[in-house]
């Protein structure tokens, strides 16, 4: 990853620097459900678990391929409900070969996959992030809160230093007359 200290060298190499958004990465050890501010999230997570939801991270390859029909069912239903198509620019799209290349976090209810997220991990465990996220119509109401809480806890247990919430395109950019579009 490049940081502010790398900018002068990049400019010397002929690169131009242009902001495209802001990224939020949080130390995995610092994320907690404790306190009043996290009460709603804590209740959502607990309620979904009490409804019988379970969590698992499947390793890339054959473990993911074994549940690919379930993942596709969830993805197809999600796309139909959200009246859209795959973005495939700022997020991955559901392509079986692509999905199988990554670990996948799944939430199950009665043994059925009801939500999933593909994961981007780093070899040195410096950070992990999510890419493609989908949930079924019949999933518990707060299944994505459940998935996120469980996923962050998984990352902490696996020794990842940070959870990267991803990029917010165009966030934090100034609106000024000569700013590039």
PAZAPA-4460 file (N, C-alpha, C; in steps of 0.05 Angstrom, whole numbers, plus 32768, in hexadecimal, padded with zeros to 4 digits):
% residues 181
    n_x    n_y    n_z   ca_x   ca_y   ca_z    c_x    c_y    c_z   seq   type   mol
   8011   7FE8   8000   8000   8000   8000   8011   8019   8000     1      X     A
   8009   802D   7FF2   8017   8046   7FF1   800B   8059   8005     2      X     A
   801C   806A   8010   8014   807E   8023   801D   809A   801C     3      X     A
   8017   80AD   802C   801E   80C9   8026   803C   80CD   8022     4      X     A
   804D   80BD   8030   806A   80C0   802D   8074   80B8   8012     5      X     A
   8063   80A9   8003   806B   809F   7FE9   8065   80B3   7FD3     6      X     A
   8055   80C7   7FD8   804B   80DA   7FC4   8062   80E9   7FB5     7      X     A
   8076   80F4   7FC3   808C   8101   7FB4   809A   80EF   7FA0     8      X     A
   809F   80D7   7FA8   80AC   80C4   7F96   809B   80BD   7F7E     9      X     A
   8081   80BA   7F82   806E   80B5   7F6C   806D   80CC   7F59    10      X     A
   806D   80E4   7F63   806D   80FC   7F51   8087   80FD   7F42    11      X     A
   809E   80F7   7F4F   80B8   80F6   7F41   80B8   80E2   7F2A    12      X     A
   80A9   80CC   7F2E   80A7   80B7   7F19   8094   80BF   7F03    13      X     A
   8087   80D6   7F05   8075   80DF   7EF0   8057   80D9   7EF4    14      X     A
   8050   80CE   7F0B   8034   80C9   7F11   8027   80E2   7F19    15      X     A
   800D   80E5   7F13   7FFE   80FB   7F1D   7FEC   80F1   7F33    16      X     A
   7FE8   8100   7F48   7FD9   80F8   7F5F   7FBD   8104   7F5D    17      X     A
   7FA9   80F3   7F60   7F8E   80FC   7F5E   7F7D   80ED   7F73    18      X     A
   7F6E   80FC   7F83   7F5D   80EF   7F97   7F44   80E3   7F89    19      X     A
   7F3D   80CB   7F91   7F25   80BE   7F86   7F10   80B8   7F9B    20      X     A
   7F18   80BC   7FB5   7F05   80B6   7FCA   7F14   80B2   7FE4    21      X     A
   7F07   80A7   7FF7   7F13   80A2   8011   7F0E   8085   8019    22      X     A
   7F22   807A   8027   7F20   805E   802F   7F1F   805D   804D    23      X     A
   7F0F   804B   8058   7F0D   8048   8075   7F18   802C   807D    24      X     A
   7F2E   802C   808B   7F3A   8014   8095   7F3C   8017   80B3    25      X     A
   7F34   8003   80C2   7F34   8004   80DF   7F43   7FED   80EB    26      X     A
   7F54   7FF2   80FF   7F62   7FDC   810C   7F4E   7FC8   8116    27      X     A
   7F52   7FAF   810E   7F3F   7F9A   8115   7F3C   7F97   8134    28      X     A
   7F51   7F9B   8142   7F50   7F98   815F   7F40   7FAE   816D    29      X     A
   7F3D   7FC5   815F   7F2F   7FDB   816B   7F11   7FDB   8167    30      X     A
   7F07   7FC9   8156   7EEB   7FC8   8150   7EDD   7FB8   8166    31      X     A
   7EC9   7FC4   8172   7EBC   7FB7   8189   7E9E   7FBC   8189    32      X     A
   7E8F   7FA9   8194   7E72   7FAD   8197   7E6B   7FB9   81B2    33      X     A
   7E7F   7FBF   81C2   7E7A   7FC9   81DD   7E70   7FE6   81DC    34      X     A
   7E62   7FEE   81F0   7E5A   800A   81F3   7E3F   8010   81E7    35      X     A
   7E35   8027   81EF   7E1A   8030   81E6   7E19   8035   81C8    36      X     A
   7E2F   803F   81BC   7E2E   8046   819F   7E2B   802D   818E    37      X     A
   7E32   8016   8198   7E30   7FFD   8188   7E18   7FEC   8191    38      X     A
   7E06   7FF7   81A0   7DF0   7FE8   81AB   7DDE   7FDC   8195    39      X     A
   7DD7   7FEC   8181   7DC6   7FE3   816B   7DD3   7FCC   815B    40      X     A
   7DEC   7FD0   8155   7DFB   7FBB   8147   7DFD   7FA1   8157    41      X     A
   7E02   7FA4   8171   7E04   7F8D   8183   7DE9   7F7E   8184    42      X     A
   7DD3   7F8D   8186   7DB9   7F80   8187   7DB3   7F72   816C    43      X     A
   7DB9   7F7F   8156   7DB4   7F72   813C   7DC4   7F58   8139    44      X     A
   7DDD   7F59   8140   7DEE   7F42   813F   7DE3   7F2B   8150    45      X     A
   7DDD   7F32   8169   7DD3   7F1E   817C   7DB9   7F12   8173    46      X     A
   7DA6   7F23   816A   7D8C   7F19   8161   7D8E   7F06   8149    47      X     A
   7D9F   7F0D   8136   7DA2   7EFC   811E   7DAE   7EE1   8126    48      X     A
   7DC1   7EE1   8139   7DCC   7EC8   8143   7DB7   7EB8   8151    49      X     A
   7DA6   7EC5   8161   7D91   7EB7   816F   7D7C   7EAB   815C    50      X     A
   7D7A   7EB7   8144   7D67   7EAC   8130   7D73   7E94   8122    51      X     A
   7D8C   7E8D   8129   7D98   7E75   811E   7DAE   7E79   8109    52      X     A
   7DB5   7E92   8103   7DC9   7E97   80EF   7DE4   7E8D   80F9    53      X     A
   7DF4   7E82   80E6   7E0F   7E79   80EC   7E22   7E87   80D8    54      X     A
   7E3B   7E87   80DF   7E4F   7E95   80CE   7E66   7E82   80C9    55      X     A
   7E71   7E85   80B1   7E89   7E75   80A9   7E97   7E83   8093    56      X     A
   7EB2   7E81   8092   7EC2   7E8B   807C   7ECC   7E72   806D    57      X     A
   7EC4   7E71   8053   7ECD   7E5B   8042   7EE6   7E62   8034    58      X     A
   7EF9   7E50   8032   7F12   7E55   8024   7F0E   7E56   8006    59      X     A
   7F1E   7E65   7FF8   7F1C   7E68   7FDB   7F1F   7E4C   7FCF    60      X     A
   7F13   7E49   7FB8   7F15   7E30   7FA9   7EFF   7E1D   7FAE    61      X     A
   7F05   7E04   7FB5   7EF1   7DEF   7FB6   7EDC   7DF4   7FCB    62      X     A
   7EE3   7E00   7FE2   7ECF   7E05   7FF7   7EB9   7E19   7FED    63      X     A
   7EC2   7E2D   7FDE   7EAF   7E40   7FD2   7EA0   7E33   7FBB    64      X     A
   7EAE   7E24   7FAA   7EA1   7E17   7F94   7E8B   7E04   7F9D    65      X     A
   7E8E   7DF8   7FB4   7E7A   7DE5   7FBE   7E5F   7DF2   7FC4    66      X     A
   7E5F   7E0C   7FCA   7E46   7E1A   7FD0   7E3F   7E2F   7FBB    67      X     A
   7E4D   7E2E   7FA4   7E49   7E41   7F8F   7E2B   7E43   7F86    68      X     A
   7E1D   7E2D   7F83   7E00   7E2F   7F7C   7DF0   7E40   7F90    69      X     A
   7DF6   7E3C   7FAA   7DE8   7E4C   7FBE   7DF0   7E69   7FBD    70      X     A
   7E09   7E6F   7FB9   7E12   7E8A   7FB6   7E05   7E98   7F9E    71      X     A
   7E04   7E89   7F88   7DF7   7E94   7F70   7DDA   7E99   7F74    72      X     A
   7DCC   7E87   7F82   7DB0   7E8B   7F88   7DAB   7EA5   7F98    73      X     A
   7DBC   7EA9   7FAC   7DBA   7EC1   7FBD   7DC0   7EDA   7FAC    74      X     A
   7DD5   7ED8   7F9C   7DDC   7EEF   7F8B   7DC7   7EF6   7F77    75      X     A
   7DBC   7EE2   7F69   7DA7   7EE7   7F55   7D8E   7EF3   7F61    76      X     A
   7D87   7EE9   7F79   7D6F   7EF4   7F87   7D74   7F11   7F8F    77      X     A
   7D8C   7F17   7F99   7D93   7F32   7FA2   7D93   7F45   7F8A    78      X     A
   7D9E   7F3D   7F74   7D9E   7F4E   7F5C   7D82   7F53   7F52    79      X     A
   7D71   7F3F   7F52   7D55   7F42   7F49   7D46   7F56   7F5B    80      X     A
   7D4B   7F54   7F75   7D3D   7F66   7F87   7D47   7F83   7F86    81      X     A
   7D60   7F86   7F80   7D6B   7FA1   7F80   7D6B   7FAE   7F64    82      X     A
   7D5D   7FA2   7F52   7D59   7FAD   7F37   7D72   7FB9   7F2B    83      X     A
   7D87   7FA9   7F2C   7DA0   7FB3   7F21   7DAF   7F9D   7F13    84      X     A
   7DC6   7FA5   7F0B   7DD8   7F91   7EFF   7DF2   7F92   7F0E    85      X     A
   7E04   7F81   7F07   7E1E   7F81   7F13   7E2D   7F9B   7F0D    86      X     A
   7E3A   7FA6   7F21   7E49   7FBF   7F1D   7E64   7FB9   7F10    87      X     A
   7E72   7FA6   7F1A   7E8C   7F9C   7F11   7EA1   7FB2   7F0C    88      X     A
   7E9D   7FC9   7F18   7EB2   7FDE   7F16   7EBD   7FE3   7F32    89      X     A
   7EAC   7FEE   7F44   7EB5   7FF3   7F5F   7EB2   7FDB   7F71    90      X     A
   7EA3   7FC7   7F68   7E9F   7FAE   7F76   7EA0   7F97   7F62    91      X     A
   7EA7   7F7F   7F6D   7EA7   7F68   7F5B   7E8B   7F60   7F54    92      X     A
   7E88   7F51   7F3F   7E6F   7F47   7F36   7E6E   7F29   7F3C    93      X     A
   7E57   7F1D   7F3B   7E55   7F01   7F41   7E5B   7EF1   7F27    94      X     A
   7E74   7EE8   7F26   7E7D   7ED6   7F12   7E89   7EBE   7F21    95      X     A
   7E80   7EA7   7F1C   7E88   7E8F   7F2C   7EA6   7E8D   7F2E    96      X     A
   7EB4   7E90   7F18   7ED1   7E8E   7F19   7EDE   7EA3   7F2B    97      X     A
   7ED3   7EBB   7F2A   7EDE   7ED1   7F3B   7ED8   7ECC   7F58    98      X     A
   7EBF   7EC5   7F5F   7EB8   7EC0   7F7B   7EC8   7EA9   7F87    99      X     A
   7ECE   7E94   7F77   7EDD   7E7D   7F82   7EFA   7E84   7F88   100      X     A
   7F04   7E9B   7F7E   7F20   7EA2   7F82   7F25   7EAE   7F9E   101      X     A
   7F0F   7EB3   7FAD   7F12   7EC1   7FC7   7F05   7EB1   7FDD   102      X     A
   7F0E   7EB6   7FF6   7EFF   7EAB   800D   7EE4   7EB9   800C   103      X     A
   7ED0   7EAB   8016   7EB4   7EB5   8017   7EA9   7EB2   8033   104      X     A
   7EA0   7EC8   803E   7E92   7EC7   8058   7E75   7EC1   8053   105      X     A
   7E69   7EAD   8060   7E4D   7EA7   805C   7E3E   7EA7   8077   106      X     A
   7E25   7EB0   8075   7E12   7EAD   808B   7DFE   7E99   8082   107      X     A
   7DF8   7E86   8094   7DE5   7E70   808D   7DCE   7E71   80A1   108      X     A
   7DB7   7E69   8098   7DA0   7E65   80A9   7D94   7E4A   80A2   109      X     A
   7D92   7E39   80B6   7D89   7E1D   80B1   7D9A   7E0F   809C   110      X     A
   7DB4   7E15   809C   7DC6   7E08   808A   7DC8   7E15   806E   111      X     A
   7DB5   7E27   8067   7DB5   7E34   804D   7DC5   7E4E   804E   112      X     A
   7DD4   7E54   8039   7DE1   7E6E   8037   7DCC   7E83   8032   113      X     A
   7DCC   7E97   8044   7DB9   7EAD   8040   7DC7   7EC8   803C   114      X     A
   7DE1   7EC9   803F   7DF0   7EE1   803A   7E0D   7ED9   8036   115      X     A
   7E1C   7EE9   8027   7E38   7EE4   8023   7E47   7EFD   801B   116      X     A
   7E61   7EFC   801F   7E73   7F12   8016   7E8D   7F05   800E   117      X     A
   7E97   7F0D   7FF6   7EB2   7F05   7FEE   7EC6   7F16   7FFD   118      X     A
   7EDD   7F0A   8003   7EF1   7F18   8013   7F0B   7F1D   8003   119      X     A
   7F16   7F34   8008   7F31   7F3A   7FFE   7F43   7F39   8016   120      X     A
   7F57   7F28   8015   7F69   7F26   802C   7F86   7F2C   8022   121      X     A
   7F97   7F32   8034   7FB3   7F37   802E   7FC4   7F21   8039   122      X     A
   7FDA   7F1A   802B   7FEB   7F04   8034   7FF7   7F09   804F   123      X     A
   7FFF   7F22   8055   800B   7F28   806E   7FF6   7F2E   8084   124      X     A
   7FDD   7F2B   807D   7FC7   7F30   8090   7FC7   7F4D   809A   125      X     A
   7FD0   7F5F   8089   7FCF   7F7B   8091   7FB2   7F86   8091   126      X     A
   7FA2   7F7B   807F   7F86   7F84   807D   7F75   7F70   806E   127      X     A
   7F5B   7F72   8071   7F48   7F63   8061   7F30   7F75   805C   128      X     A
   7F22   7F6E   8047   7F0B   7F7F   803F   7EF7   7F6C   8032   129      X     A
   7EDF   7F78   802D   7ECB   7F69   801E   7EC8   7F75   8003   130      X     A
   7EBE   7F64   7FF1   7EB9   7F6E   7FD5   7E9C   7F6B   7FCF   131      X     A
   7E94   7F54   7FC6   7E78   7F4F   7FBE   7E68   7F46   7FD6   132      X     A
   7E51   7F53   7FDB   7E40   7F4C   7FF2   7E24   7F47   7FE7   133      X     A
   7E17   7F32   7FF0   7DFC   7F2C   7FE8   7DED   7F1F   7FFF   134      X     A
   7DD2   7F22   7FFF   7DC1   7F14   8013   7DA7   7F0D   8006   135      X     A
   7D9B   7EF7   8010   7D82   7EED   8005   7D6A   7EFC   8011   136      X     A
   7D54   7EFB   8003   7D3B   7F08   800D   7D32   7EFC   8027   137      X     A
   7D36   7EE2   802B   7D2C   7ED5   8043   7D40   7ED5   805A   138      X     A
   7D56   7EE4   8056   7D6A   7EE5   806C   7D5F   7EF6   8083   139      X     A
   7D69   7EF1   809B   7D61   7F02   80B1   7D66   7F1F   80AB   140      X     A
   7D56   7F31   80B6   7D57   7F4E   80AF   7D73   7F5A   80B3   141      X     A
   7D81   7F52   80C7   7D9B   7F5E   80CD   7DB2   7F4C   80C6   142      X     A
   7DAF   7F3B   80B2   7DC3   7F28   80AB   7DDE   7F34   80A3   143      X     A
   7DDD   7F4B   8096   7DF6   7F58   808E   7E05   7F63   80A6   144      X     A
   7DF7   7F6E   80BA   7E04   7F76   80D3   7E11   7F5E   80E0   145      X     A
   7E03   7F48   80E1   7E0D   7F2F   80EC   7E27   7F26   80DD   146      X     A
   7E25   7F27   80C2   7E3C   7F1E   80B2   7E54   7F30   80B7   147      X     A
   7E50   7F4A   80B9   7E66   7F5D   80BD   7E73   7F59   80D9   148      X     A
   7E63   7F56   80EE   7E6D   7F53   8109   7E7D   7F39   810A   149      X     A
   7E72   7F23   80FF   7E80   7F0A   8100   7E9A   7F0B   80EF   150      X     A
   7E98   7F18   80D9   7EAF   7F1A   80C7   7EC6   7F2A   80D4   151      X     A
   7EC0   7F40   80E1   7ED5   7F4F   80EE   7EE1   7F3F   8105   152      X     A
   7ED1   7F30   8114   7EDB   7F1F   8129   7EED   7F09   811D   153      X     A
   7EE5   7EFE   8107   7EF5   7EEA   80F9   7F10   7EF5   80F1   154      X     A
   7F10   7F0D   80E6   7F29   7F1A   80DE   7F3C   7F1F   80F5   155      X     A
   7F31   7F27   810B   7F41   7F2C   8124   7F4D   7F11   812D   156      X     A
   7F3D   7EFC   812E   7F47   7EE1   8136   7F5C   7ED7   8123   157      X     A
   7F59   7EDD   8109   7F6C   7ED3   80F5   7F86   7EE4   80F4   158      X     A
   7F86   7EFA   8104   7F9F   7F0A   8106   7FA1   7F21   80F2   159      X     A
   7F8B   7F28   80E5   7F8C   7F3F   80D3   7F8E   7F59   80E3   160      X     A
   7F9E   7F6B   80DA   7FA3   7F84   80E9   7F8C   7F97   80E6   161      X     A
   7F7F   7F98   80CE   7F6B   7FAC   80C9   7F54   7FA1   80B8   162      X     A
   7F3D   7FAD   80BB   7F26   7FA8   80A9   7F23   7FC1   8098   163      X     A
   7F23   7FBD   807E   7F21   7FD3   806B   7F04   7FD4   8062   164      X     A
   7EF6   7FEA   8069   7EDA   7FED   8062   7ED6   7FF4   8045   165      X     A
   7EEC   7FFA   8037   7EEB   8000   801B   7EEC   801E   8015   166      X     A
   7EEA   8024   7FFC   7EEC   803F   7FF1   7ED0   804B   7FEE   167      X     A
   7ECE   8064   7FF6   7EB6   8074   7FF1   7EBE   8087   7FDA   168      X     A
   7EB7   807F   7FC1   7EC0   8090   7FAA   7EB6   80AC   7FAD   169      X     A
   7EC7   80BF   7FA7   7EC3   80DB   7FA7   7EBD   80E7   7FC2   170      X     A
   7EBF   80D7   7FD8   7EBB   80E2   7FF3   7ED3   80F3   7FFA   171      X     A
   7ECE   8109   8007   7EE3   811A   8011   7EF1   812C   7FFC   172      X     A
   7EE7   812B   7FE4   7EF3   813B   7FCF   7EE7   8157   7FCF   173      X     A
   7EF8   816B   7FCB   7EEE   8186   7FCB   7EDF   818D   7FB2   174      X     A
   7ECA   819D   7FB5   7EBB   81A7   7F9E   7EC5   81C3   7F99   175      X     A
   7ED7   81C5   7F85   7EE2   81DF   7F7E   7EE2   81E2   7F60   176      X     A
   7EE2   81FB   7F56   7EDE   8200   7F3A   7EF2   81F1   7F27   177      X     A
   7F0B   81EE   7F2F   7F1E   81E2   7F1D   7F24   81C4   7F24   178      X     A
   7F14   81B9   7F35   7F17   819C   7F3C   7F11   818B   7F24   179      X     A
   7F21   8176   7F1F   7F1A   8165   7F08   7F00   8156   7F0E   180      X     A
   7EF1   8150   7EF9   7ED8   8143   7EFC   7EDB   8128   7F0A   181      X     A
***
